[in-house]
């Protein structure tokens, strides 16, 4: 008897669940641990199936008694119910399904977008021809989905590596390598809290986001002594601090970067500013475990000290043309949004010419915050931009050659 999926977490593959309470967070991550499955198999035992929505008259025929060429001969892997909600959505979107050996024989489930990209990466087939589903530029037609499936299935036959097929909510959000180590969000969060609350007993959940791809959880440290010390450091660095709060950001992804991160940030005068890149552990290899992550969380204090020292260095860094340096960094770093930068630079030019490295770093963080407000970007996108800016904290802004305005 095949597994019947009744309980679900997401309403669709693009669902972003906003989390406002820690009780809600624990409820979601407990469900994730219970419902998300990792099925081990050999890559050459999987098949990709394309169901063409354009051939609506033959939809039932496409979905019935599906046979694929595996190991040199046709193998019947079952049928797809085209009216089952997750199947119907998949057919109308991209129409890509994955057949894999399950506990009771072959299972066929929808490959949501991130799942399709992950199987392309496993097969080293993540190219434009395989990723394009619409006409591009008027002169490049997409490869029909049924042909995509046949090509990918044939390529899979050449690969005898082990892998894990991830299933959740009746779909396949990922196919990961055998080096991948499943690290449930709930276990990582418990390990983080166990360590951090020893030094910051008033740790308080602030907000979070959950999607098929990632979890983000933000916490306030609620440590007045630390915040006063940081405020003093910022003031000595020439920053006019009206308000300051220190927090930590936990983020983890089963896909894409396949890593867990723990970083610190400051909210200064309403602008969120990451303090370096923080702590990272990949979800793969013999060094990936909840215990190792718990040990790494103990490094948070040294991360804070290193970045507090860096803030002091930035404050002593004379920058003759702050707006010019910011504009130059925007040109050199594609992840920094141009329209938001123009708005921030317009205000910055009215406020100052010369300044310190702190002024530059705060302006860079303000750009991504303004952009997130203007565009209502996802937390994932905001996180990626924040990490990009965090890496710039080690730049010697006094030595940046200002590019002339175009």
C-alpha positions as CSV (number, residue, x, y, z in Angstrom):
1,X,0.0,0.0,0.0
2,X,1.4,3.4,-1.0
3,X,1.7,6.3,1.4
4,X,-1.3,8.6,1.5
5,X,-0.4,12.2,2.2
6,X,-3.1,14.0,4.2
7,X,-1.3,16.5,6.5
8,X,0.5,19.4,4.7
9,X,2.6,22.4,5.8
10,X,2.5,24.6,2.7
11,X,-0.4,25.7,0.5
12,X,1.8,25.7,-2.6
13,X,5.4,25.6,-3.7
14,X,5.8,29.4,-3.5
15,X,4.2,29.6,-0.1
16,X,6.2,31.8,2.4
17,X,5.0,31.2,5.9
18,X,5.5,34.3,8.1
19,X,6.2,33.2,11.7
20,X,5.3,35.7,14.4
21,X,5.5,33.6,17.6
22,X,7.9,31.0,18.9
23,X,5.1,28.6,19.6
24,X,4.2,28.7,15.9
25,X,7.9,28.2,15.0
26,X,8.1,25.0,17.1
27,X,4.9,23.7,15.7
28,X,6.1,24.1,12.1
29,X,9.6,22.7,12.6
30,X,8.1,19.7,14.5
31,X,5.8,19.0,11.6
32,X,8.8,19.4,9.2
33,X,10.8,16.7,11.0
34,X,7.8,14.4,11.1
35,X,6.6,14.8,7.5
36,X,9.8,15.4,5.5
37,X,11.2,12.1,4.2
38,X,14.7,11.2,2.8
39,X,14.5,8.1,0.5
40,X,17.9,6.6,-0.3
41,X,18.3,5.2,-3.9
42,X,20.7,5.0,-6.8
43,X,20.4,7.8,-9.3
44,X,20.0,5.3,-12.3
45,X,16.9,4.0,-10.6
46,X,15.1,7.3,-10.9
47,X,13.2,8.6,-14.0
48,X,12.0,12.1,-14.9
49,X,8.6,12.3,-16.5
50,X,7.2,15.2,-18.4
51,X,3.4,15.7,-18.8
52,X,2.6,18.1,-21.6
53,X,-0.4,20.4,-20.7
54,X,-0.6,21.5,-24.3
55,X,-1.7,18.0,-25.2
56,X,-4.8,18.3,-23.1
57,X,-6.8,15.8,-25.2
58,X,-4.2,13.1,-24.5
59,X,-3.7,14.1,-20.8
60,X,-5.3,10.9,-19.4
61,X,-3.3,8.8,-21.8
62,X,0.0,10.5,-20.8
63,X,-0.8,9.9,-17.1
64,X,-1.8,6.3,-17.3
65,X,0.4,3.2,-17.2
66,X,3.6,5.2,-17.5
67,X,6.6,3.2,-18.7
68,X,10.2,4.4,-18.7
69,X,13.4,2.9,-20.1
70,X,15.5,1.8,-17.2
71,X,18.4,-0.5,-17.3
72,X,17.9,-1.3,-21.0
73,X,14.2,-2.2,-20.9
74,X,10.8,-0.6,-20.4
75,X,9.6,-0.5,-16.8
76,X,6.1,0.4,-15.8
77,X,6.3,2.8,-12.8
78,X,2.6,3.5,-12.3
79,X,0.1,6.3,-13.1
80,X,-0.5,9.9,-12.2
81,X,-3.8,11.2,-11.1
82,X,-4.0,14.4,-13.1
83,X,-6.8,15.8,-10.9
84,X,-5.0,15.4,-7.6
85,X,-4.3,19.0,-6.5
86,X,-0.5,18.9,-6.4
87,X,-0.4,16.9,-9.7
88,X,-2.8,19.3,-11.4
89,X,-0.8,22.3,-10.3
90,X,2.5,20.7,-11.5
91,X,1.0,19.9,-14.9
92,X,-0.2,23.4,-15.4
93,X,3.1,24.9,-14.3
94,X,6.1,22.9,-15.7
95,X,4.7,19.3,-15.8
96,X,7.9,17.6,-14.5
97,X,7.5,14.5,-12.2
98,X,10.0,12.2,-10.6
99,X,9.6,8.4,-10.4
100,X,11.7,6.7,-7.8
101,X,11.7,3.4,-5.9
102,X,9.7,3.7,-2.7
103,X,8.8,1.3,0.1
104,X,5.9,-0.3,-1.9
105,X,7.3,0.0,-5.4
106,X,7.7,3.0,-7.6
107,X,6.3,6.4,-6.6
108,X,5.6,9.3,-8.9
109,X,5.5,12.7,-7.4
110,X,5.6,16.3,-8.8
111,X,9.0,17.9,-9.0
112,X,8.4,21.5,-7.7
113,X,10.7,24.1,-9.2
114,X,13.5,23.8,-6.6
115,X,13.3,20.0,-6.9
116,X,13.6,20.1,-10.7
117,X,16.7,22.3,-10.4
118,X,18.2,19.9,-7.8
119,X,17.8,16.9,-10.1
120,X,19.4,18.9,-12.9
121,X,22.4,19.6,-10.7
122,X,22.7,15.9,-9.7
123,X,22.8,15.0,-13.4
124,X,25.0,18.0,-14.3
125,X,22.3,19.1,-16.7
126,X,21.5,22.6,-15.3
127,X,21.7,24.4,-18.6
128,X,19.4,26.9,-20.4
129,X,17.8,24.2,-22.6
130,X,16.7,22.2,-19.6
131,X,15.6,25.1,-17.5
132,X,13.7,27.0,-20.1
133,X,9.9,26.4,-20.2
134,X,8.8,29.5,-22.2
135,X,9.8,31.2,-25.5
136,X,12.8,33.4,-24.9
137,X,13.6,36.4,-27.0
138,X,11.2,35.2,-29.7
139,X,13.8,33.0,-31.3
140,X,14.4,30.2,-28.7
141,X,11.7,27.7,-28.2
142,X,11.6,25.5,-25.1
143,X,12.3,21.8,-25.4
144,X,9.0,19.9,-24.9
145,X,8.6,18.6,-21.4
146,X,8.3,15.0,-22.5
147,X,11.6,15.2,-24.3
148,X,13.2,16.8,-21.2
149,X,12.0,13.9,-19.2
150,X,13.4,11.3,-21.7
151,X,16.8,13.1,-21.9
152,X,17.2,13.4,-18.1
153,X,16.1,9.8,-17.6
154,X,18.7,8.6,-20.2
155,X,21.5,10.7,-18.5
156,X,20.4,9.3,-15.1
157,X,21.1,5.8,-16.5
158,X,24.8,6.8,-16.7
159,X,25.1,7.6,-13.0
160,X,25.4,4.9,-10.4
161,X,25.9,7.2,-7.4
162,X,23.7,7.1,-4.4
163,X,21.3,9.9,-3.6
164,X,18.4,10.9,-1.4
165,X,15.0,11.9,-2.8
166,X,13.4,14.4,-0.4
167,X,9.6,14.3,-0.2
168,X,7.2,16.7,1.5
169,X,3.6,17.6,1.1
170,X,3.2,15.0,-1.7
171,X,5.9,16.6,-3.8
172,X,9.7,16.3,-4.4
173,X,11.5,19.5,-3.3
174,X,14.9,18.1,-3.7
175,X,17.2,15.3,-4.8
176,X,20.5,15.5,-2.8
177,X,23.8,13.6,-2.9
178,X,24.7,10.7,-0.6
179,X,27.1,13.1,1.2
180,X,24.1,15.1,2.4
181,X,23.3,14.8,6.2
182,X,19.7,15.5,7.1
183,X,19.7,18.0,10.0
184,X,16.2,18.7,11.2
185,X,15.5,22.4,11.9
186,X,14.0,21.6,15.3
187,X,17.2,19.8,16.4
188,X,19.4,22.6,15.2
189,X,17.3,25.3,16.9
190,X,17.3,23.4,20.2
191,X,21.1,23.1,20.0
192,X,21.4,26.8,19.3
193,X,19.1,27.9,22.1
194,X,20.8,25.6,24.6
195,X,24.2,27.3,24.0
196,X,23.1,30.9,23.4
197,X,20.7,31.2,26.5
198,X,23.7,30.4,28.8
199,X,25.1,33.8,27.9
200,X,21.9,35.5,27.0
201,X,19.1,34.1,29.2
202,X,16.5,36.7,28.0
203,X,16.8,35.5,24.4
204,X,13.5,36.4,22.7
205,X,12.0,35.2,19.4
206,X,11.3,38.1,17.0
207,X,10.2,36.8,13.6
208,X,10.8,34.1,11.0
209,X,10.0,32.7,7.6
210,X,9.6,29.1,6.4
211,X,9.4,27.9,2.8
212,X,10.2,24.7,0.9
213,X,13.8,25.9,0.6
214,X,14.8,27.5,3.9
215,X,14.0,28.5,7.5
216,X,14.9,31.9,9.0
217,X,14.4,32.7,12.7
218,X,15.4,36.0,14.2
219,X,16.0,36.5,17.9
220,X,16.7,39.5,20.1
221,X,19.5,39.0,22.6
222,X,17.9,41.4,25.1
223,X,21.3,42.1,26.7
224,X,21.5,45.7,27.8
225,X,25.1,45.5,28.9
226,X,26.2,44.3,25.5
227,X,24.0,46.8,23.7
228,X,25.4,49.7,25.8
229,X,29.0,48.5,25.0
230,X,28.2,48.3,21.3
231,X,26.5,51.7,21.4
232,X,29.6,53.2,23.0
233,X,31.8,51.6,20.3
234,X,29.5,53.0,17.6
235,X,29.5,56.5,19.1
236,X,33.3,56.4,19.5
237,X,33.3,55.5,15.8
238,X,31.4,58.6,15.0
239,X,28.0,57.1,14.6
240,X,25.0,59.0,16.0
241,X,23.3,56.2,17.8
242,X,19.7,57.0,18.8
243,X,18.6,53.4,19.3
244,X,20.3,50.0,19.2
245,X,19.3,46.4,19.6
246,X,21.4,43.3,19.2
247,X,20.1,40.1,17.7
248,X,21.0,36.7,16.1
249,X,19.7,35.3,12.9
250,X,19.4,31.5,12.5
251,X,19.0,30.2,8.9
252,X,19.1,26.8,7.4
253,X,18.4,25.3,4.0
254,X,18.1,21.7,2.8
255,X,18.6,22.9,-0.8
256,X,20.8,25.4,-2.6
257,X,23.6,26.3,-0.2
258,X,22.6,23.2,2.0
259,X,24.1,24.9,5.1
260,X,23.1,26.2,8.5
261,X,24.1,29.7,9.5
262,X,24.1,31.6,12.8
263,X,25.0,35.3,12.5
264,X,24.7,38.4,14.6
265,X,23.1,41.7,13.6
266,X,22.5,45.1,15.1
267,X,19.5,47.3,14.5
268,X,20.9,50.8,14.7
269,X,18.4,53.7,14.3
270,X,16.0,51.3,12.6
271,X,18.6,50.0,10.1
272,X,19.6,46.3,10.3
273,X,23.4,45.8,10.1
274,X,24.9,42.3,10.0
275,X,28.0,41.8,12.1
276,X,30.2,39.7,9.7
277,X,29.3,36.4,8.2
278,X,29.0,34.5,11.5
279,X,29.0,30.7,11.9
280,X,28.3,28.3,9.0
281,X,28.1,24.5,8.7
282,X,27.4,22.6,5.6
283,X,24.7,19.8,5.6
284,X,27.2,17.3,4.2
285,X,30.3,15.3,5.1
286,X,31.4,13.6,8.3
287,X,31.7,16.9,10.1
288,X,28.0,17.7,9.8
289,X,26.0,17.0,12.9
290,X,23.8,18.7,15.4
291,X,26.6,18.2,18.0
292,X,29.1,19.9,15.8
293,X,26.7,22.8,15.2
294,X,26.1,23.1,19.0
295,X,29.9,23.3,19.5
296,X,30.2,26.0,16.8
297,X,27.4,28.1,18.5
298,X,29.8,28.5,21.4
299,X,32.0,30.6,19.0
300,X,29.4,33.4,18.9
301,X,31.1,35.4,21.6
302,X,34.4,35.5,19.7
303,X,32.5,36.4,16.5
304,X,31.0,39.4,18.4
305,X,34.4,40.5,19.8
306,X,36.0,40.3,16.4
307,X,33.3,42.4,14.8
308,X,33.2,44.9,17.7
309,X,36.9,45.4,17.0
310,X,36.2,45.8,13.3
311,X,33.6,48.4,14.0
312,X,36.2,50.4,16.0
313,X,38.6,50.0,13.0
314,X,35.9,51.3,10.6
315,X,35.3,54.3,12.9
316,X,39.0,55.2,12.7
317,X,39.0,54.8,8.9
318,X,38.9,58.2,7.2
319,X,36.8,58.3,4.0
320,X,37.1,61.5,2.0
321,X,34.1,60.9,-0.3
322,X,31.5,58.6,1.4
323,X,28.8,59.0,-1.3
324,X,31.4,58.3,-4.0
325,X,32.7,55.2,-2.3
326,X,29.1,53.9,-1.8
327,X,28.3,54.6,-5.4
328,X,31.4,52.8,-6.5
329,X,30.7,49.7,-4.4
330,X,27.2,49.6,-5.8
331,X,28.6,49.5,-9.4
332,X,31.1,46.8,-8.4
333,X,28.7,44.5,-6.6
334,X,25.8,43.3,-8.7
335,X,23.7,42.1,-5.7
336,X,23.2,45.7,-4.5
337,X,20.0,47.1,-6.0
338,X,20.5,50.2,-8.1
339,X,17.2,52.0,-7.6
340,X,17.3,51.7,-3.8
341,X,21.0,52.8,-4.0
342,X,20.0,56.0,-5.9
343,X,17.5,56.9,-3.2
344,X,20.0,56.3,-0.3
345,X,22.7,58.2,-2.2
346,X,20.5,61.2,-2.8
347,X,20.0,61.6,1.0
348,X,23.6,60.7,1.7
349,X,24.9,63.5,-0.5
350,X,22.8,66.0,1.4
351,X,24.2,64.8,4.7
352,X,27.9,64.5,4.2
353,X,30.9,64.3,2.0
354,X,33.7,63.0,4.1
355,X,33.2,60.5,7.0
356,X,34.3,57.1,8.2
357,X,34.1,53.5,7.2
358,X,31.1,53.2,9.5
359,X,29.2,55.7,7.4
360,X,29.9,53.6,4.3
361,X,28.9,50.3,5.9
362,X,25.7,51.7,7.3
363,X,24.7,53.2,3.9
364,X,25.2,49.8,2.2
365,X,22.9,48.2,4.8
366,X,20.4,50.9,4.3
367,X,20.3,50.2,0.6
368,X,19.1,46.7,1.0
369,X,16.6,47.7,3.7
370,X,15.2,50.4,1.4
371,X,15.0,47.9,-1.4
372,X,13.2,45.3,0.7
373,X,10.6,48.0,1.6
374,X,10.2,49.2,-2.0
375,X,10.0,45.7,-3.6
376,X,8.6,43.7,-0.7
377,X,11.3,41.1,-1.3
378,X,11.3,37.6,0.4
379,X,13.3,37.0,3.5
380,X,15.5,34.7,1.4
381,X,16.5,37.5,-1.0
382,X,17.0,39.9,1.9
383,X,19.2,37.3,3.7
384,X,21.3,36.8,0.5
385,X,21.8,40.6,0.2
386,X,22.7,40.9,3.9
387,X,25.3,38.2,3.6
388,X,26.8,40.0,0.6
389,X,27.0,43.3,2.5
390,X,28.4,41.4,5.6
391,X,31.4,40.3,3.5
392,X,32.1,43.9,2.7
393,X,32.8,44.8,6.4
394,X,36.4,43.7,5.9
395,X,36.9,46.2,3.0
396,X,39.3,49.1,3.5
397,X,36.9,51.8,2.4
398,X,39.6,54.4,2.6
399,X,41.4,52.8,-0.3
400,X,38.4,52.4,-2.7
401,X,39.1,54.3,-5.9
402,X,36.0,56.3,-6.6
403,X,34.6,55.8,-10.1
404,X,33.5,58.8,-12.0
405,X,29.7,59.3,-12.6
406,X,28.6,58.0,-16.0
